[in-house]
Amino acid sequence: MERRGSTSGIGLTIAALIAVLSMGFSAAAAEGPKVPSIDWQPCGEAFPTAECAMVEVPLDYDTPHGQQIDLALARIPASNPEEKIGSLFVNPGGPGGSGVDFVLFGWGDYLSAATGGRFDVVGFDPRGIGASTPIRCFESQDEFFDFIYGVPLFPYEEEQKRPFFDHLNEFTAKCLEKGLDITHHMSTADVVRDLDLLRRAVGDSKLTYLGFSYGSHIGNTYANLFPKKVRALVIDGVLNPILWTFGLQIVADRTATKEVFDEFARLCDEAGPEHCALTGPDGTLTRWEALAAALLEEPFVFPDGFVYYYDYLIGDTTSVMYRPEIWGGPDGAAVFFDFLADAVLNRDAWAAEAAREVHLALKRRFEAARPSRDEYDNGFDALFGNHCGDAQYPSHYAGHYAMGEYAEEGSIFGPYWSWFTAPCATWPTAEDRYVWPWRARTSRPVLVVGNYFDPATDYDGAVASDKLLKNSRLLSYAGWGHCAFGRSACVDNYVVQYLLDGSLPPEGTVCPANPNPFLPATARGLNKRAVRTTLPAIGRPPLTSSFR
């Protein structure tokens, strides 16, 4: 009885404390952040259909009327204003991708046309990124390149592991020593609070959103923080929010790239030597693995002096798995690996020259798919500012070493992904990050889109998100590459219709894969609308490879 009375007293005290705190919180919340006024202006002659703006939002939503930061915006105004629905907000992924560039360099016009001009298509650079108040850890792009290429892309020899870990944590120290206020306020939850403020600023009562890759985590977080404010929300190339937030993304990444690469090899063999030169009597996979083994033993020096290491092969192969559209053709990935295999395995001088030419052509294609209008691209800095602020990783070398071992057990590509999170060991998590739960019931259903073979956000991430959300519909694409929208006409049609009127694809819908990407377009009978290689890639490919 005495014990029960004591507990009751404590309960009353806690209840009273909660009541007091709630009153204080309600008073602060009632004031809320100021909704910014957007002054849209022409973006310049290079972008005649677009308008740009800069708005202020709170640095810290716990003190909404305190220090403010800038957010950069770009939009393609609705071309059919009589039937305008509202604004369609978009995010290309990363973390670190510029929503402004995404809209300005083609996707804004495409989405506007696809939706009949019934939306203002709006992109924004999330806090810390691009033209918004930035996180900048280097003084110049050259300083960044000196840093990132001061170590392998990932440690593939035992003696490289500790130096790699220490080097990347020097980057963390370098960032934190700058004392930038934005560094501690880049969590996805803060990005989402910005997004809801932008929704209010454009006058929409509920949000219409299309997010790719990491942009899916923005969408997932919005759905859980503002579930009653969803009009139409599409997430494509979906991260499992639990794995991402708890620093367990390697569970998916350690096998995802290999699953796509196995398909690359299968399709190359299926197309035959007439259309895919990399295949051979023992098959594509065997030939590529022989190339990898040889480069692990000794790097290859191209005739112009460029040294090609084993980690470059892993990074380059991972990068091209994002885009099946560049697997085939005379300057495609398979041709490059074929020439490189002849040069490395057979010491063929002519093949070495040819491999370098195709390598440079692929590099140009990657650069074209990732436009930059600034000498300093802070995507690397922003990636860690956001993800390390969001996710809880081991704080010591031993934990990251164990992750690397676990990743290597998954596939040859696993360590490339696991060691890249090393800066998060000493980067503090953000106080305002969102961790749990992920089971909200939204006011309208969320459309979850997943590829069967996605090298960066595996299909299981889409399945997991669909199961977690209490009001969602899964749309599957049985093909390859990172994200489905933009490479599948079937997916495009379902997504656009959902954005327009909220109609969902039938439960269990699976859009068929495009024809074999190694076959010529005429042989595939491919609708060109399904392949738009002139537009920026959706979901940022890895920041480190020999194509950068």
DOVO-51140 format. One record per residue (C-alpha): z negated, y, x. Coordinates in steps of 0.5 Angstrom, whole numbers. Each point is the difference from the previous one (the first is absolute). Layout:
N
> c3|c2|c1
> Z|Y|X
...
This chain:
548
> c3|c2|c1
> 0|0|0
> -2|5|6
> 7|-2|3
> 4|1|-6
> -4|7|-1
> 2|2|7
> 7|-2|-1
> 0|4|-7
> -2|6|4
> 5|0|5
> 5|-1|-5
> -2|6|-4
> 0|4|7
> 7|-2|1
> 2|1|-7
> -2|7|1
> 3|2|6
> 7|-3|-2
> -1|5|-6
> -1|6|5
> 5|-2|4
> 5|-1|-5
> -2|7|-3
> 2|3|7
> 6|-4|0
> 3|2|-7
> -1|7|2
> 4|-1|6
> 5|-4|-3
> 0|5|-6
> 3|6|5
> 4|-5|3
> 6|2|5
> 4|5|-1
> 7|-2|-3
> 5|3|5
> 6|4|-2
> 7|-2|2
> 5|5|3
> 6|-4|0
> 5|3|5
> 7|-2|3
> -1|-5|6
> 6|3|3
> 8|-1|1
> -1|-7|3
> -3|-2|-7
> 3|4|-6
> -2|-4|-5
> -8|0|2
> -6|4|-1
> -6|1|5
> -7|2|-1
> -6|0|4
> -7|0|-4
> -7|0|2
> -5|-6|-2
> -7|-1|2
> -2|-3|7
> -6|-4|-3
> 0|-1|-8
> -8|0|1
> 1|7|1
> 6|2|-4
> -1|8|1
> -1|-1|7
> 5|-1|6
> 8|-1|-2
> 6|-3|3
> 7|1|-1
> 5|-6|-4
> 7|1|1
> 4|-2|-6
> 8|-1|-1
> 3|-1|-7
> 7|-1|-3
> 0|3|-7
> 2|-4|-6
> 7|1|-1
> -1|-1|-7
> -6|5|-2
> 2|-1|-8
> -3|-8|1
> -5|1|5
> -5|-4|0
> -5|3|6
> 0|-1|7
> 1|-7|4
> -5|0|6
> 3|-4|6
> -3|-3|7
> 4|-4|5
> -6|-3|4
> -3|0|7
> -5|2|0
> 3|6|3
> 7|0|-4
> 2|7|-2
> 1|1|-8
> 4|6|1
> 5|-3|5
> 0|-6|-5
> 2|5|-5
> 5|5|4
> 4|-6|4
> 3|-3|-6
> -5|-4|-4
> -2|6|-5
> 7|1|-2
> 1|-8|-1
> -6|0|-4
> 2|6|-4
> 7|-3|-2
> -3|-7|-1
> -5|3|-5
> 6|4|-4
> -3|7|3
> -6|-1|-5
> -6|1|6
> -1|5|5
> -1|-5|6
> -5|3|4
> -2|-3|7
> -6|3|4
> -3|-1|7
> -7|-3|0
> -5|3|3
> 0|0|7
> 7|-2|0
> 7|4|2
> 0|7|-3
> -7|0|-3
> -6|2|4
> 1|-5|5
> -4|-5|5
> 3|1|7
> -3|-4|6
> 6|2|5
> 3|6|2
> 7|-2|0
> 4|-6|-2
> 1|-1|8
> -7|-1|0
> 0|-5|-5
> 5|-4|3
> -3|0|7
> -7|-3|-4
> 4|-5|-4
> 4|-3|5
> -6|0|5
> -1|-7|-2
> 4|-5|-4
> 1|0|-7
> -5|-5|-1
> -4|-5|6
> 4|-6|0
> -3|-2|7
> -8|-2|1
> -1|6|5
> 3|5|-5
> -4|-1|-5
> -7|4|2
> 5|6|3
> 4|1|-6
> -7|0|-4
> -3|5|4
> 7|4|0
> 0|1|-7
> -7|2|-1
> 1|5|5
> 5|3|-5
> -6|0|-5
> -4|4|4
> 6|5|2
> 0|1|-8
> -7|1|-1
> -1|4|6
> 5|5|-4
> -5|1|-5
> 5|1|-6
> -4|1|-6
> 6|-4|-4
> -2|-6|5
> -6|-2|-5
> 4|1|-6
> 6|-4|0
> -2|-6|-4
> 5|-3|-6
> -6|2|-5
> 1|7|2
> 8|0|0
> -1|-3|-7
> -4|6|-2
> 5|5|3
> 5|-4|-4
> -4|1|-7
> 0|7|2
> 7|1|1
> 1|-4|-7
> -4|5|-3
> 4|6|4
> 7|-2|-3
> -3|0|-7
> 0|-8|-1
> -5|-3|-5
> 1|-7|4
> 3|-2|6
> 6|-3|1
> 1|-3|7
> 4|-4|5
> -3|-3|6
> 3|-4|6
> -4|-4|5
> -7|4|2
> 2|4|-6
> -2|-6|-4
> -7|1|2
> 1|7|-2
> 2|-3|-7
> -5|-5|0
> -6|5|2
> 3|5|-6
> 0|-5|-5
> -8|-2|2
> -2|7|0
> 4|3|-5
> 1|-6|-5
> 1|5|-6
> 5|4|3
> 6|-5|1
> 6|1|-4
> 5|-4|5
> -2|-3|7
> 4|-4|4
> -2|-3|6
> 5|-4|5
> -1|-4|6
> -8|-1|-2
> -6|0|5
> -5|-4|-3
> -6|5|0
> -5|-4|2
> 3|-2|6
> 2|7|2
> -7|3|-1
> -4|-5|3
> 4|-1|6
> 3|-6|-1
> 8|1|-1
> 1|-4|6
> -1|-6|-5
> 6|2|-3
> 4|3|6
> -1|-6|4
> 5|-4|-3
> 4|5|-5
> 5|2|6
> 1|-8|2
> 2|-2|-7
> 5|5|-1
> 3|-1|7
> 0|-8|-2
> 5|3|-6
> 4|4|5
> 1|-6|4
> 2|-5|-6
> 5|5|-2
> 3|1|6
> 1|-7|1
> 2|-1|-7
> 6|6|1
> 2|-4|6
> 3|3|7
> 6|3|-3
> -5|5|-3
> -7|-1|4
> 1|0|7
> -7|-2|2
> 1|-7|-3
> 1|-6|4
> 0|-7|0
> -7|0|0
> -1|5|-5
> -2|8|0
> -7|-1|1
> 0|-5|6
> 5|5|3
> -5|6|-1
> -6|-4|2
> 3|-1|7
> 2|7|1
> -7|2|-2
> -3|-6|5
> 5|3|6
> -3|7|-2
> -7|-2|1
> 1|-3|6
> 4|6|3
> 3|7|-3
> 7|1|0
> 3|6|4
> 7|3|-4
> 5|3|5
> -2|7|-2
> -7|-2|3
> -3|0|-7
> -6|-6|0
> 0|-4|-6
> -7|-4|0
> -3|-5|-5
> -4|5|-4
> 7|3|-1
> 3|-6|-3
> -6|-1|-5
> 0|7|-2
> 7|1|-1
> 1|-7|-4
> -6|3|-4
> 3|7|-1
> 7|-4|-3
> -4|-4|-4
> -1|6|-5
> 8|1|-1
> 4|-6|-2
> 6|5|0
> 0|1|7
> 0|-8|2
> 7|-1|0
> 6|4|2
> 3|1|7
> -6|5|2
> -5|-4|-4
> -6|-4|2
> 3|-7|1
> 5|3|4
> -5|3|5
> -4|-6|0
> 6|-4|2
> 2|4|5
> -7|1|3
> -1|-8|0
> 7|-1|4
> -2|6|5
> -7|-3|1
> 1|-7|-1
> 7|-1|3
> 0|6|5
> 6|3|-3
> 2|7|3
> 5|1|-6
> -5|-2|-5
> -6|5|3
> 5|6|-1
> 2|-2|-7
> -8|-1|-2
> -2|7|3
> 6|3|-4
> -2|-3|-7
> -8|1|2
> 2|8|1
> 4|-1|-7
> -6|-3|-3
> -5|5|2
> 5|6|-3
> 0|-4|-6
> -8|0|0
> 0|7|2
> 4|2|-6
> -4|-4|-5
> -6|4|2
> 2|8|0
> -5|5|4
> 1|7|-1
> -6|2|5
> 0|-1|8
> -7|-4|-1
> -1|-5|-5
> -7|-2|-1
> 1|-6|-4
> -4|-4|5
> -6|5|0
> 0|0|-7
> 1|-8|-1
> -7|-1|4
> -3|6|-4
> 1|-2|-6
> 0|-8|1
> -6|0|4
> -4|5|-5
> 2|-5|-5
> -2|-7|3
> -6|-3|3
> 3|-4|7
> -5|-3|5
> -3|6|5
> 1|-4|6
> 5|-4|5
> -3|-7|-2
> 2|1|-7
> 7|3|1
> 1|-6|5
> -2|-5|-5
> 5|3|-5
> 6|0|5
> -2|-8|1
> 0|-1|-8
> 7|4|0
> 3|-4|5
> -2|-7|-3
> 4|3|-6
> 7|2|3
> 3|2|6
> 0|7|-3
> -7|0|-2
> -3|4|6
> 5|5|0
> -4|2|-7
> -7|-1|2
> -1|3|6
> 3|7|-3
> -6|1|-3
> -4|1|6
> -1|7|-1
> -4|-1|-6
> -6|-3|4
> -3|7|2
> 3|4|-6
> -5|1|-5
> 2|-2|-7
> 0|6|-5
> -6|2|-4
> 4|1|-7
> 5|-7|1
> 0|-4|-6
> -2|-8|1
> -1|-3|-7
> 1|-2|-5
> 8|-1|-1
> 0|-3|-7
> 1|7|-4
> 3|-1|-7
> 5|6|0
> 3|4|-6
> 7|-3|1
> 2|-6|4
> 1|0|7
> 7|-3|2
> -1|-4|7
> 6|-2|4
> 0|-5|5
> 5|-3|5
> 0|-8|1
> 1|2|7
> -3|6|3
> -2|1|7
> -5|5|-1
> -3|0|-7
> 1|-8|-2
> 1|-2|-7
> -7|-2|0
> -2|7|0
> 3|1|-6
> -2|-6|-4
> -7|2|2
> 0|7|-2
> 3|-2|-7
> -6|-5|-1
> -5|5|2
> 3|6|-5
> -2|-2|-7
> 7|4|-3
> 6|-2|4
> 6|-4|1
> 3|-3|6
> 7|1|1
> 3|-5|6
> 6|0|4
> 2|-6|4
> 3|3|6
> -1|3|6
> -2|6|4
> -6|6|-1
> -1|2|-7
> 5|-2|-6
> 2|7|-3
> 7|2|3
> 2|-7|2
> 0|-3|-7
> 4|3|-5
> -4|-5|-5
> -6|3|2
> 2|7|0
> 2|-1|-7
> -6|-2|-2
> -4|5|4
> 4|6|-3
> -1|-3|-7
> -7|0|1
> -1|7|3
> 5|3|-6
> -4|-4|-6
> -5|-4|2
> 3|-7|-2
> -2|-6|5
> 5|-5|2
> -2|-7|-3
> -6|-4|3
> 2|-4|5
> 7|4|2
> 3|-2|7
> 6|4|2
> 4|-4|4
> 2|1|8
> 6|3|2
> 5|-4|3
> 0|-2|7
> -1|6|4
> 4|-3|6
> 6|-1|-4
> 5|6|-1
> -1|5|-6
> 7|-3|-3
> -2|-7|0
> -7|2|-3
> 3|4|-5
> -6|4|1
> -1|6|-5
> 0|6|5
> -6|3|-4
> -4|-5|2
> 0|2|8
> -1|7|2
> 0|0|7
> 1|7|1
> -7|2|-3
> -6|0|3
> -3|-7|1
> -6|-1|-5
> -7|-2|3
> 0|3|7
> 2|-6|5
> -4|-1|6
> -1|6|4
> 0|-4|6
> 6|-4|3
> 6|1|4
> 4|4|-5
> -5|6|0
